[in-house]
């Protein structure tokens, strides 16, 4: 989800000091992209219908050399966190899937969304593990998995997992990519539903392709970690087994996270936290029937810029020239007091949207970084003692180290969870 400001120059997090990209300014955006002619894909295949609400399109192939370029040359542009990855074993076929999902907060209104399916090219007709990856926050509407050239984090996941024999799937989310709905940023049920329906759509496409899968794994980074735990809950409720779950830089308690951004800032905090606060306020207005919430919450001089940013009408680079440098200065004092008291409509929705107050039935690894500039180590580890108290499967919290900021935590977790998932898969 996010990145580094003027933090000790140890590692470059979720946007680091890259050149300007479509979502905003260098050193202060969530998911800055890295491009390379070696890994550009194009929509060259015809759309093939699987059912009345699922279709897919072949969009290209990543060779092993292209994937190795992602995990080496492009990785160095993405982050200076000190880490290496195994060379990919398999070429990967890439498909864009189009499917229908529902919006629970809007009486299950139907909407059409897209996602990515990455399938390793193997000489034998093996049964493969499936990994559902939930991406982090993006500030550009088209920086989504199904438009893979624009999503560096997804490219890394494809190379690290699909290139090693996993089927990797990733939803674009409601409100992003080609979908025209408002962005439901950190809105729990819609965030879970779109990935749940992506799993089902992907299974239909894979059946059409003759690809067999067995164990289901889940992974997510930052906002995607929140979505991943919400998805795990939905899968549990529907009796779908999950072999293992990995979350990196996870905002498990979003009321606590939102409150920290306002009332307890950290010297590591990055300016674009203000952008995420804007997104959350407008998302809750749109999805929880709270008309006027954003206008009453955001100071008048910032309201229109915040709204244009949420609506993808302007980039973070443009918005950041107008919006304040810290979250507390974005909001009116009455709104901040209503959050602090925990009694306002938005505060209650935030409290209802945590992702740890249900009994975990699957093993979970939680990766946290000691200099994460978005999520504090404490917030990320809340589920551990909670699950121990209520008798759930207790998550394992893993420290990504003293040089792991938001982006470094993602990379550390991506490597470590692969080893863990492999061990679970080999034990079947």
Secondary structure, DSSP 8 states (H G I E B T S, - for coil): ----SS--TT---SSTT---BTTB-TTS-S------GGG-----S-EEEEETTEEEEEEEEE-HHHHHHIIIIIHHHH-----------S-EEEEEEEEEEEEGGGTTEEEEEEEEEEEE--SS--EEEEEEEE----SSTT-STTSGGG-HHHHHHHHHHGGGT-EEEEE--TTSTT--S---TT-HHHHHHHHHHHHHHHHHHHHHHT-EEEEEEEEEETHHHHHHHHHHHHHHHTT---SEEEEES--S-HHHHHHHHHHS--TT--TTHHHHHHHHHHHHHHHTT-TTHHHHHB-HHHHHHHHHHHTTSS-HHHHHTTS-SSGGGTB-HHHHHHHHHT-SHHHHHHHHT-SSSS---S-EEEEE-TT-SSS-HHHHHHHHHHHHHHTS---EEEE--TT--HHHHHHHHHHHHHHHHHHHHHH-
